[in-house]
Amino acid sequence: MGKNREHSIYRLKNGRLQAQQRAVVAEYPLRLRVNGRELATLVCSPHQLNFLLAGFFCLQGFADSLDDIQSLGVCADFGLAEVRLKKDLPQQLQPTLTSGCGSGIAYNLPQQLLADSGKRPRNYSSDSLFLLLRQLGKKTEQYRNHGGIHSAAIGDKDGLLLFAEDIGRHNCLDRLAGEALFKGIDLRDKLLVTSGRISTEMVAKAARLGIGLLASRTSPTDQAIKLCEQAGITLIGYLRGESLEIYSHPEQLQLSNSEQKIPGITGVILAGGESRRMGSDKSLLPIHGARFIDHVYARLAALFDEVLIVTNSPELYPEIPCRKVPDIYAAQGALAGIHSGVKHAQQQHTFVVGCDMPFVTPELVRCICAEAERGDLILPVSSSGHEPLHALYGKTCLPAMEQVLDQGKQRIVSFFKQVRVVEIPAEKLQQVDPQERSFRNINTPEEYFQLRGDCDNDAGNGSYNRAASTG
């Protein structure tokens, strides 16, 4: 059971018929007898049927865990599966989708599948999606050998977790669900890539599993798009090579391509601090073969078309290819630096970051910049409090800034009451930067040497390199 058979075929080539041997996929009808009752016949591929059956019962709502399956046996010779479930069966199988009445059929997901939609913001990168696609391609040897078989894979940001193939695209999802049950893998918010067309039933199964991104090498149906919109699932079609089409919830997919920069925003690096506690210019501190400011600039240059450095010592950075602008209000601290950056920026919004924050996380910056139109100042709140040196300022803040600077006030918060401040809570930010590395800054020699020790440890296990490569 499970072997594909060789068949004699004739191939027309160069005007002549040539006899060849061709492997074709096996089709296996499997009758289900559940709790002593004939329930259905699955037409499937004849391998790892325990995964297929466990996933089938899970996605039909008959089992929530393996404990709900009291016994499961397959007789290969007779194509029969004998199953005993704890739950009573309905009189007939009901589809996961419900139909509305009216002039046409309306497809909707049951309310219980929508309970969590929108409550857990999801964030994915196109890099992770393309990685999963490549890994799926390497796994699909049967498809390359003889075609006619579907494949699917589930993964996370680090790559492939589960792989399945079957003659039925729906069976692939059942197999993935079943294997996850056997292995204790939580599929919530994972990515799912399939070779087949995405229909409403595929979306319903993905929603039941808690999948957050569903992608196919082919097209989705119109009703599948509607269901993904309901369930908060990012739907991708025509995923091929390095291209894709987004059909629902595009805000949950961050495009990692360097050409996909954030429009309408200037990036500003504050490098004019006195560094009294450090005793030397923090922007010039070395870490992993470059200075702090080099790391910050590389991150911002990948995100914004325009990057400025606010500094009164531009001669320190001749090799960094961007404009350097001085403080307009001399010796009035970080607020004066923010003011100069916003004033000199060509765009209406300015993302400001300190030069002593070398671990700027692109996903977090995009999260902050996505709120640009909501207020004059978009202010992240970390577990330590407000982060005004990692925030988004509109030019509408300039009059209020200048008023307090004219009064000799230097505290950044001095002008906040005069503008519309929109705070982004720590809980939301931690979804894209769980360890809050973006907000880590250095003020003393002790903090610097501790940071270097931490980075050396991280580099040993690869975590620093992964973080650095996201820029």
C-alpha positions in Angstrom: 0.0 0.0 0.0 1.3 3.4 -0.9 3.5 2.5 -3.9 2.8 4.2 -7.2 2.6 1.9 -10.2 4.5 2.1 -13.5 2.3 2.1 -16.6 3.1 1.8 -20.3 2.3 5.0 -22.2 3.1 6.5 -25.6 4.5 9.9 -25.9 4.4 12.0 -29.1 7.7 13.6 -29.6 9.2 15.0 -32.8 6.2 13.6 -34.7 6.8 10.0 -33.5 5.2 7.9 -30.9 7.6 6.5 -28.3 6.8 3.8 -25.8 7.7 4.7 -22.2 7.0 3.7 -18.6 5.3 6.4 -16.5 4.6 6.4 -12.8 1.0 7.4 -11.9 -0.5 8.1 -8.5 -2.4 5.5 -6.6 -6.1 6.2 -5.8 -7.5 4.5 -2.7 -11.1 4.4 -1.7 -11.4 4.2 2.1 -14.7 3.4 3.7 -15.3 4.9 7.2 -17.3 2.9 9.7 -17.6 5.1 12.7 -19.3 4.0 15.9 -20.7 1.0 14.0 -22.2 3.1 11.3 -21.1 3.6 7.6 -20.3 7.3 7.5 -18.5 8.1 4.2 -15.9 7.0 1.7 -12.7 9.0 1.3 -10.9 8.9 -2.0 -7.3 9.4 -1.0 -3.7 8.4 -1.4 -2.8 5.2 0.4 -0.2 6.3 2.9 -0.2 7.5 6.6 -3.9 7.0 6.9 -3.8 7.6 10.6 -2.9 11.2 10.0 -5.6 11.6 7.4 -8.4 10.1 9.6 -7.4 12.0 12.7 -7.4 15.3 10.7 -10.6 14.5 9.0 -12.5 14.0 12.3 -10.9 17.1 13.8 -11.9 19.3 10.9 -15.4 17.8 10.8 -15.8 18.8 14.4 -16.0 15.2 15.7 -12.8 15.3 17.7 -10.9 18.1 19.5 -7.9 15.9 20.5 -6.7 12.4 20.1 -8.4 11.6 23.4 -11.7 11.9 21.5 -10.7 9.0 19.2 -11.0 5.9 21.3 -9.9 3.5 18.6 -8.8 3.6 15.0 -7.9 0.7 12.8 -7.5 0.3 9.0 -7.9 -2.9 7.0 -5.9 -2.3 3.9 -7.2 -5.4 2.0 -10.8 -4.3 2.3 -10.3 -0.5 2.3 -12.1 -0.1 5.5 -11.4 2.0 8.6 -13.1 1.1 11.9 -13.3 4.0 14.2 -14.7 4.5 17.7 -15.3 8.2 18.8 -16.4 9.5 22.1 -18.9 12.0 20.5 -22.2 10.9 19.0 -22.4 11.4 15.2 -25.1 13.5 13.5 -27.5 11.7 11.1 -25.6 13.0 8.2 -22.3 14.9 7.6 -22.8 18.7 7.6 -20.5 21.0 5.7 -18.6 23.5 7.7 -20.1 26.3 5.6 -23.6 27.6 6.0 -25.8 28.9 3.2 -28.0 31.9 3.3 -31.3 32.4 1.5 -32.2 35.0 -1.1 -31.5 35.4 -4.7 -28.2 33.5 -4.5 -26.2 31.4 -2.1 -24.2 33.3 0.6 -21.4 31.5 2.3 -20.5 32.3 5.9 -18.3 30.7 8.5 -20.0 29.4 11.7 -19.8 32.0 14.5 -17.5 29.9 16.7 -14.8 30.1 14.0 -15.1 33.9 14.0 -14.8 34.3 17.7 -11.1 35.1 17.7 -10.9 36.9 14.4 -9.5 40.4 14.8 -8.5 39.8 18.4 -5.0 38.6 17.6 -3.2 40.8 15.1 -1.0 38.7 12.9 2.2 39.7 11.2 4.0 37.7 8.5 6.9 38.5 6.2 7.1 37.7 2.6 10.6 36.2 3.3 9.0 33.6 5.5 6.3 32.8 2.9 8.8 32.4 0.0 11.0 30.2 2.2 8.0 27.9 2.9 7.2 27.8 -0.8 10.8 26.8 -1.6 10.8 24.1 1.1 7.5 22.7 -0.2 8.9 22.5 -3.7 11.8 20.4 -2.4 9.4 18.0 -0.7 7.1 17.4 -3.7 9.2 14.7 -5.4 6.1 12.7 -6.3 4.7 15.7 -8.1 7.9 16.1 -10.1 8.0 12.4 -10.9 4.5 11.9 -12.2 2.2 14.8 -11.5 -1.4 14.4 -10.5 -0.9 14.8 -6.8 -1.5 17.8 -4.5 0.8 18.9 -1.8 0.6 21.3 1.2 2.9 22.6 3.9 2.5 24.4 7.2 5.2 26.6 8.6 6.2 29.6 10.7 8.7 32.4 10.4 11.6 29.8 10.7 10.3 27.5 7.9 8.5 24.2 7.3 6.8 22.3 10.2 4.6 19.8 8.4 4.2 18.5 4.9 1.5 16.3 3.3 0.6 15.1 -0.2 -2.5 13.4 -1.6 -4.6 13.1 -4.7 -7.1 15.3 -3.0 -6.2 18.9 -2.0 -8.7 18.7 0.9 -7.1 15.4 2.1 -3.8 17.3 2.4 -5.3 19.6 5.0 -6.8 16.7 6.8 -3.4 15.0 6.9 -1.7 18.1 8.2 -4.3 18.5 10.9 -4.0 14.9 11.9 -0.2 14.9 12.1 -0.3 18.1 14.2 -2.6 16.2 16.6 -0.3 13.3 16.9 2.8 15.5 17.3 1.2 18.1 19.6 1.8 21.0 17.3 -0.3 24.2 17.7 -1.3 25.4 14.3 -2.8 28.8 15.4 -1.4 31.7 13.4 0.8 29.5 11.2 1.3 29.8 7.4 -0.3 27.3 5.1 0.8 26.9 1.4 -1.0 24.5 -0.9 -0.6 23.5 -4.5 -4.3 23.4 -5.3 -7.1 26.0 -5.8 -8.4 27.6 -2.6 -12.1 27.1 -2.2 -14.6 27.9 0.6 -14.1 24.4 2.2 -10.3 24.9 2.2 -10.8 28.3 4.0 -13.2 26.7 6.5 -10.7 24.0 7.4 -7.9 26.6 7.7 -10.0 28.7 9.9 -10.9 25.8 12.2 -7.1 25.2 12.6 -6.5 28.8 13.4 -4.3 29.4 10.3 -3.5 33.1 9.8 -2.1 33.1 6.2 -3.3 30.8 3.4 -1.5 30.7 0.1 -1.7 28.8 -3.2 0.2 28.5 -6.4 -3.1 29.0 -8.2 -6.2 31.1 -7.7 -8.8 31.4 -4.9 -12.6 31.5 -5.6 -14.6 34.7 -5.0 -16.4 33.1 -2.0 -13.0 32.0 -0.5 -11.9 35.6 -0.5 -15.0 36.6 1.3 -14.5 33.9 4.0 -10.9 34.9 4.5 -12.0 38.5 5.0 -14.4 37.3 7.7 -11.9 35.1 9.5 -9.0 37.5 9.5 -6.9 35.3 7.2 -4.4 36.8 4.8 -5.2 35.1 1.4 -2.4 34.8 -1.2 -2.8 33.5 -4.8 -0.4 32.8 -7.6 2.5 32.4 -5.2 5.3 31.6 -7.6 9.0 32.4 -7.6 9.2 35.8 -5.9 5.8 37.0 -6.9 2.3 36.8 -5.3 -1.2 38.4 -5.3 -2.9 39.4 -2.0 -6.6 39.0 -1.9 -7.5 39.7 1.8 -5.9 41.4 4.9 -2.8 42.7 3.1 -1.9 44.7 6.3 -0.8 41.4 7.9 1.9 40.7 5.3 5.1 42.7 5.5 6.9 42.8 2.2 10.6 42.2 2.8 11.7 43.2 -0.7 14.0 46.2 -0.2 12.2 48.1 -3.0 9.0 48.0 -0.9 9.7 51.1 1.1 7.4 53.0 3.4 6.0 55.9 1.3 5.5 59.5 2.6 7.8 59.2 5.6 11.4 60.3 6.2 13.7 58.4 8.5 15.8 60.5 11.0 18.7 59.5 13.1 19.5 61.6 16.1 23.3 61.8 16.5 23.8 65.1 18.3 23.7 64.0 21.9 26.5 64.9 24.3 26.9 61.3 25.6 27.9 62.6 29.1 27.4 59.3 30.9 29.1 57.3 28.2 32.2 59.6 28.0 32.5 59.2 24.2 30.3 59.6 21.1 27.8 56.7 21.3 27.2 56.8 17.5 30.8 55.6 16.9 30.7 52.6 19.3 31.6 49.4 17.4 29.5 46.3 17.4 29.8 43.3 15.0 32.1 45.0 12.5 30.3 48.4 12.2 29.4 51.4 14.3 26.1 51.9 16.0 25.1 54.5 13.5 26.0 52.3 10.6 23.6 49.6 11.8 20.8 52.2 12.4 21.3 53.8 8.9 21.3 50.4 7.2 17.9 49.6 8.8 16.3 53.0 8.0 17.7 53.1 4.4 16.0 49.8 3.7 12.7 51.3 5.0 12.6 54.9 3.7 13.6 56.7 0.5 14.9 59.6 2.5 17.1 59.3 5.6 18.6 62.3 7.5 21.2 62.4 10.3 20.7 65.2 12.8 24.3 66.1 13.9 26.5 69.1 14.6 29.5 67.1 13.6 28.8 65.9 10.0 32.5 65.3 9.5 32.2 62.1 11.6 30.1 60.4 9.0 31.4 61.3 5.5 30.9 57.8 4.1 27.2 57.6 5.1 25.3 58.7 1.9 22.5 60.9 3.3 22.0 64.5 4.2 23.3 65.7 7.6 21.5 68.6 9.2 22.3 70.6 12.4 20.2 71.6 15.3 18.2 74.8 14.7 17.9 75.3 18.5 21.5 74.9 19.7 22.2 73.0 22.9 18.6 72.2 23.8 18.8 68.4 23.9 16.9 65.7 22.1 13.8 67.8 21.6 15.9 70.2 19.5 17.2 67.2 17.5 13.7 65.9 16.8 12.6 69.4 15.8 15.5 69.8 13.3 14.8 66.4 11.8 11.1 67.0 11.3 11.8 70.6 10.0 14.3 69.4 7.4 12.4 66.3 6.3 10.9 66.4 2.8 8.0 64.2 3.8 5.0 65.2 6.1 5.8 62.4 8.6 9.2 61.6 10.2 10.2 58.4 12.0 12.8 59.4 14.6 15.3 57.0 16.2 18.4 57.5 18.4 21.8 56.6 17.1 22.3 54.4 20.2 19.5 52.0 19.3 21.2 49.6 16.8 18.6 46.9 16.9 15.8 48.8 15.0 13.3 46.1 14.0 11.8 46.7 10.5 8.5 45.0 11.4 8.0 47.3 14.4 8.9 50.4 12.4 6.2 49.4 9.8 3.7 48.8 12.6 4.3 52.3 14.0 4.3 54.0 10.6 1.0 52.2 9.6 -0.7 54.5 12.1 0.6 57.7 10.5 -2.8 59.2 9.6 -4.3 58.7 13.1 -2.5 61.6 14.9 0.2 64.2 15.0 2.5 62.0 17.1 2.5 58.2 17.0 4.1 57.2 20.3 5.0 53.5 21.1 4.7 52.4 24.7 7.1 49.7 25.7 7.1 47.8 29.0 9.4 50.5 30.3 7.1 53.4 29.3 6.9 55.9 26.4 9.5 55.7 23.7 9.7 59.2 22.1 13.1 58.4 20.5 11.5 55.6 18.5 8.4 57.4 17.3 6.6 59.0 14.4 6.2 62.8 14.2 4.1 64.8 11.8 5.0 68.3 10.6 1.9 69.4 12.4 4.0 69.1 15.7 6.4 71.9 14.6 4.4 74.9 16.0 4.0 73.2 19.4 7.7 72.1 19.5 8.9 75.6 18.6 6.7 77.2 21.3 8.2 75.1 24.1 11.7 75.4 22.7 11.4 79.2 22.6 10.5 79.0 26.3 13.8 77.2 26.9 12.1 73.8 27.7 14.0 70.7 26.8 11.9 67.8 27.9 10.4 66.0 24.9 7.0 65.6 26.5 6.7 69.4 27.0 4.6 69.8 23.8 2.6 66.6 24.0 -0.6 68.2 25.4 -0.8 70.5 22.4 -0.9 67.8 19.7 -2.9 64.7 19.0 -0.9 61.8 20.5 -1.8 58.2 19.5 -0.2 55.6 21.8 0.6 52.1 20.5 0.4 49.7 23.5 3.3 47.4 24.4 1.1 44.3 23.9 0.7 45.1 20.2 4.4 46.0 19.7 5.5 42.8 21.4 3.7 40.8 18.7 6.4 41.9 16.2 9.3 42.5 18.7 8.7 40.2 21.7 12.0 41.0 23.4 11.6 44.8 22.7 15.1 44.8 21.2 14.2 47.9 19.1 14.0 50.0 22.2 17.3 48.9 23.7 19.6 51.9 24.0 23.0 52.4 25.6 24.0 55.2 28.0 26.9 53.9 30.1 30.1 51.9 29.5 28.7 49.2 31.7 25.6 48.9 29.5 27.7 48.8 26.3 30.0 46.0 27.5 26.9 44.0 28.7 25.4 44.5 25.2 28.5 43.3 23.5 28.5 40.2 25.7 24.9 39.5 24.9 25.5 39.9 21.2 28.5 37.5 21.3 26.2 34.9 23.0 23.4 35.5 20.5 25.9 35.2 17.6 26.9 31.8 18.9 23.4 30.4 18.4 22.6 32.4 15.3 19.9 34.6 16.9 21.7 37.9 16.4 22.5 37.2 12.8 18.8 36.4 12.1 17.8 39.7 13.8 20.4 41.7 11.8 19.4 40.2 8.5 15.8 41.4 8.8 16.9 44.9 7.9 
